[in-house]
Amino acid sequence: MNTFDFVTIPIIISVVYFVIGVLKKETKNSERVMRNLPLIAAVLGAVFGAIMFFSMPEIIPASNALVAVLIGGASGLAATGTNQIFKQMSKKDEEDNGSDRKKN
């Protein structure tokens, strides 16, 4: 097993997360873009998986291009899930701070 096998998926997740963040900022959180973020993230991840497979096949743990695309797509969706984790955690913090203020 190669050392890169363990870092490929986090690399794809990080790159897709960054690109999605830039996209959201550039489109000023357009409703159309926001509604399609999971699809955009999956496609971006699939593209990155294919690029990694064909440019550096030793870096992605895939035996063929289809598996690489599926790994990339799943990693892209994981980036969307990561975004939701941070969003929900910040929402929880805001709710906690708001309830503390009401008590005082």
Sequence and secondary structure as in RCSB ss.txt:
>XXXX:A:sequence
MNTFDFVTIPIIISVVYFVIGVLKKETKNSERVMRNLPLIAAVLGAVFGAIMFFSMPEIIPASNALVAVLIGGAS
GLAATGTNQIFKQMSKKDEEDNGSDRKKN
>XXXX:A:secstr
  GGGGTHHHHHHHHHHHHHHHHHHHTTS HHHHHTHHHHHHHHHHHHHHHHHHH TTTS  SSHHHHHHHHHHH
HHHHHHHHHHHHHHHHHHHHHHHHHHHH 
